[in-house]
Amino acid sequence: MNDVEWHGSAARAVCLLLAVLSCTTEKPKYDYPAYVIARLRVSEQPMGPVLSPDGQYLLLTHWGATCQVYRIRTSDLAILDSVFVDGQPVGAAMLPDGSRTYIACYSRNRVAVLNNSDLSFAALIPVGVHPTRTLVSPDGKYVYVSHVEDSVMVISTESNTVVDTFPVFGKTWGMAFSPDDSFLYVPTGWDSALHVIRRWDNTEAGRVTGLLGPIDVVALPDGQHVYVTCMDGGYVAGIDVRELRVTQEIGIDGHPTGIAALPNGDYLYVSSFDGSATVVIRTSDNEIVRTIPVGGLPDYMAVSAAGDRVYVALKSGDELVVLGN
């Protein structure tokens, strides 16, 4: 074999080896966000990511001493601007037209309303003791505010005043609407229950009891199935809300806190707070299909409208993590 033949054979062998290595190291493809694809260092104790309706940016609250709310461009995770919101800003919700954001200020017992155009304050609305989350009705007319104490308050977005209050048994964080907007689902830790509230008069239509430390909730598009993270019990409860009964308990390694669903309802994302991971559950059979290490006490999440990105706030890691493919 001459030098030319030898070098040609060697080159082909190297190309073949690289091709084999490329095939063996390529990540498997999934039909849901399955990998950490980006991380952004943010301020102290990020809590509540909320996406703009067009998905071009998100607002991120911070529970820690800086009390900052960041505006972050989703295309490149650039921090565009920020504003100081006094009182440990926690949960946030945006109007469907993207004009304003309503932020629960835990230690100031109020809701701060931001104009999204320039992050200026539109209003400061007094509410109950230790508000935790806000949830905007699909028509944009009302904002529901949960509290550690024993009530949910309703704010009119036209007047930015509290127009209704209804009792629940306290330690309330997450809330969710039914797909047809007829009901509000409210988990309450002190009475270990999920309350089903009629939207038209804000009265209780029923409840599911016996949940161990319920904290967050998500409703599937089918209108029948709701999932609740039970932090004290270490599981996610699958609930049939038509029959008001628990149909499944899905064990989670570590205390489950935040929960979110892809828009099509096929997969759930659960924050394993102590496990420093995000757990993916397939709703067709309630099986855990993937556990994604993220680190740093993952908590609340936001999901893109296309279902191709999940944004996870790391409370102790001071990071925003993006899941994708």
C-alpha positions in Angstrom: 0.0 0.0 0.0 1.5 3.4 -1.0 1.2 6.5 1.1 -1.8 7.9 -0.9 -3.7 4.6 -0.4 -2.8 4.5 3.3 -3.8 8.1 4.0 -7.1 7.6 2.1 -7.9 4.4 4.1 -7.1 6.2 7.4 -9.3 9.2 6.5 -12.2 6.9 5.7 -11.7 5.0 9.0 -11.7 8.3 10.9 -14.9 9.5 9.2 -16.6 6.1 9.9 -15.5 6.4 13.6 -16.9 9.9 13.9 -20.1 8.9 12.3 -20.5 6.0 14.7 -19.7 8.3 17.7 -22.2 10.9 16.4 -25.0 8.2 16.2 -24.2 6.8 19.7 -24.1 10.2 21.4 -27.1 11.8 19.8 -29.8 12.6 22.3 -33.1 10.7 22.0 -36.0 12.7 20.6 -39.1 13.2 22.7 -42.5 14.8 22.0 -42.2 17.0 25.0 -39.5 19.3 26.5 -37.0 16.8 28.0 -33.7 18.5 28.4 -32.2 21.6 30.1 -31.3 23.7 27.1 -30.5 27.0 28.9 -29.9 28.6 32.2 -30.0 32.2 33.3 -28.5 33.6 36.5 -31.1 35.9 38.1 -31.6 37.6 41.5 -32.3 36.1 44.9 -35.1 33.4 45.2 -36.9 33.6 41.9 -40.5 32.5 42.2 -43.2 33.3 39.6 -42.4 33.2 35.9 -45.3 34.4 33.7 -45.2 34.5 29.9 -46.5 37.3 27.7 -49.4 36.2 25.4 -47.2 36.4 22.4 -44.4 34.5 24.1 -41.8 37.1 23.3 -40.9 37.8 26.9 -41.6 36.7 30.5 -41.8 38.5 33.8 -40.0 36.8 36.7 -40.7 37.7 40.4 -38.2 37.4 43.2 -39.1 36.5 46.7 -35.7 37.5 48.1 -34.4 40.8 49.5 -34.0 42.4 46.1 -37.8 42.2 45.4 -37.1 42.6 41.7 -39.3 41.8 38.8 -37.3 41.1 35.7 -38.5 41.3 32.1 -36.6 38.6 30.1 -36.6 38.1 26.3 -37.4 34.5 25.6 -35.4 34.2 22.3 -32.1 34.8 24.0 -32.8 35.1 27.7 -31.6 38.7 27.8 -32.8 40.7 30.8 -34.4 43.7 29.2 -35.3 45.7 32.3 -36.5 45.3 35.9 -38.5 47.1 38.6 -38.5 47.0 42.4 -41.8 45.7 43.7 -41.8 46.0 47.5 -43.2 43.3 49.7 -41.8 39.9 48.5 -43.5 39.6 45.1 -44.6 36.0 44.6 -47.2 34.9 42.1 -47.9 36.9 39.0 -50.6 36.7 36.2 -50.9 38.7 33.0 -54.0 40.0 31.3 -54.9 38.2 28.0 -54.1 41.3 26.0 -50.7 41.6 27.6 -51.3 45.1 28.9 -50.9 44.6 32.7 -49.5 42.1 35.2 -51.0 41.5 38.7 -48.4 40.5 41.3 -49.1 39.2 44.8 -46.9 41.0 47.3 -46.7 38.6 50.2 -45.4 40.7 53.1 -47.3 44.0 52.1 -50.7 42.4 51.8 -51.4 43.9 48.5 -51.4 43.3 44.8 -49.1 45.4 42.6 -50.4 46.1 39.1 -47.7 46.8 36.5 -48.1 48.4 33.0 -46.2 46.0 30.9 -45.3 48.6 28.3 -42.8 50.3 30.7 -43.1 48.4 34.0 -44.7 51.4 35.7 -47.2 51.0 38.5 -50.8 51.2 37.5 -52.2 50.4 41.0 -51.5 49.0 44.4 -54.5 47.1 45.7 -54.9 46.2 49.4 -55.9 42.5 49.8 -55.9 40.0 52.7 -53.1 38.7 54.8 -50.1 37.2 52.9 -51.3 36.9 49.3 -49.6 34.1 47.4 -50.8 33.7 43.8 -52.9 35.6 41.3 -55.0 34.1 38.5 -56.6 36.1 35.7 -59.9 34.9 34.3 -59.9 33.9 30.7 -62.0 37.0 29.7 -59.5 39.3 31.5 -62.3 40.9 33.7 -61.2 39.5 37.1 -58.1 38.5 39.0 -58.4 35.9 41.8 -56.0 36.3 44.7 -55.1 33.4 47.0 -53.8 33.9 50.6 -52.1 32.0 53.4 -55.1 33.1 55.5 -58.7 31.9 54.9 -60.0 33.7 51.8 -59.8 34.2 48.1 -60.4 37.7 46.9 -61.6 38.8 43.5 -60.3 42.0 41.8 -62.1 43.8 39.0 -59.5 44.7 36.3 -61.7 47.6 35.2 -61.7 49.4 38.5 -58.7 47.6 40.2 -60.6 47.1 43.3 -61.7 44.1 45.3 -65.3 43.2 44.4 -65.8 39.9 46.1 -64.3 37.7 48.8 -65.1 34.1 49.5 -63.9 31.9 52.4 -61.6 28.9 52.1 -59.7 27.2 54.9 -56.4 28.8 54.4 -52.8 28.0 53.4 -53.8 28.5 49.8 -51.3 28.8 47.0 -52.1 27.6 43.5 -55.4 27.9 41.7 -56.8 26.8 38.3 -59.8 27.4 36.1 -61.8 24.6 34.5 -61.4 24.7 30.7 -64.9 26.1 30.2 -64.3 28.7 32.9 -67.3 27.4 34.9 -65.3 26.5 38.0 -62.2 27.5 40.0 -60.1 24.8 41.7 -58.5 25.9 45.0 -56.3 23.5 47.1 -56.1 24.4 50.8 -53.5 23.0 53.1 -55.1 23.6 56.5 -58.2 21.4 55.7 -56.3 19.1 53.3 -58.9 19.6 50.5 -59.5 20.7 47.0 -62.4 23.2 46.8 -64.5 23.5 43.6 -65.9 27.0 43.3 -68.7 28.0 41.0 -67.4 31.0 39.0 -70.8 32.6 38.4 -71.5 33.3 42.1 -68.1 32.3 43.8 -69.7 29.7 46.0 -68.5 26.2 46.7 -69.9 23.4 44.5 -68.0 20.6 46.2 -64.7 19.5 47.6 -62.3 16.6 47.7 -60.8 15.9 51.1 -58.0 13.8 52.5 -55.2 15.4 50.5 -51.8 15.6 52.4 -50.5 19.1 52.1 -52.1 20.2 48.8 -50.3 23.2 47.3 -50.7 23.6 43.6 -53.2 22.5 40.9 -53.6 22.1 37.2 -56.7 21.2 35.1 -56.5 19.2 31.9 -58.3 20.3 28.7 -60.8 17.4 28.9 -62.6 19.1 31.8 -62.7 16.0 33.9 -59.2 15.5 35.3 -57.3 17.7 37.7 -53.9 17.1 39.3 -52.9 18.5 42.7 -49.4 18.4 44.2 -49.5 17.2 47.8 -46.3 18.4 49.3 -46.6 16.7 52.7 -47.6 13.4 51.2 -44.9 13.4 48.5 -47.3 12.6 45.7 -49.5 14.1 43.0 -53.2 13.4 43.3 -55.1 12.7 40.1 -58.7 13.8 40.7 -61.9 13.2 38.7 -63.7 16.4 39.4 -67.0 15.2 38.0 -67.1 12.5 40.6 -65.1 14.5 43.2 -62.8 11.6 44.0 -59.0 10.8 43.9 -58.4 8.3 41.2 -54.6 8.1 41.4 -51.7 8.9 43.7 -48.4 9.3 41.8 -45.4 9.2 44.1 -42.7 11.9 43.7 -39.2 11.7 45.1 -39.0 14.8 47.1 -41.6 17.3 48.1 -43.7 18.2 45.0 -44.6 21.9 44.8 -45.3 23.6 41.4 -47.2 21.8 38.7 -47.9 22.7 35.0 -49.3 20.9 32.0 -48.5 21.2 28.3 -51.3 22.9 26.4 -52.5 19.6 24.9 -52.7 18.0 28.3 -50.5 15.0 27.4 -47.8 15.7 29.9 -47.5 17.2 33.4 -44.4 18.9 34.8 -43.9 18.7 38.6 -41.3 20.4 40.6 -39.6 18.0 43.1 -38.5 20.7 45.6 -36.1 18.6 47.6 -35.2 16.3 44.7 -33.8 19.3 42.7 -35.6 17.9 39.6 -38.5 18.3 37.3 -40.6 15.2 36.9 -42.5 14.5 33.7 -45.8 12.5 34.0 -47.7 11.1 31.0 -51.4 11.7 31.6 -52.6 8.8 29.4 -51.5 6.3 32.0 -50.2 8.6 34.9 -46.7 7.1 34.5 -43.5 9.1 35.3 -41.6 9.1 32.0 -38.7 11.3 32.8 -36.9 13.0 35.7 -34.9 16.0 34.7 -32.2 17.2 37.1 -32.3 21.0 37.4 -30.9 21.7 40.8 -31.6 24.5 43.2 -35.1 23.8 44.7 -37.3 24.1 41.6 -40.7 25.6 42.3 -43.1 27.4 40.0 -43.1 27.1 36.2 -44.5 28.6 33.0 -45.2 26.8 29.8 -45.0 28.2 26.3 -48.2 28.3 24.2 -46.6 25.9 21.7 -45.7 23.5 24.5 -42.0 23.4 23.3 -40.5 25.3 26.3 -41.0 25.0 30.1 -39.5 27.7 32.3 -38.6 26.6 35.9 -37.7 29.0 38.7 -35.0 27.7 41.1 -35.6 29.2 44.4 -32.3 28.4 46.0 -30.2 28.2 42.8 -31.1 31.8 41.8 -31.6 30.7 38.3 -34.2 30.4 35.6 -33.9 27.1 33.8 -35.4 26.4 30.3 -36.5 22.9 29.3 -36.8 22.0 25.6 -35.4 19.6 23.0 
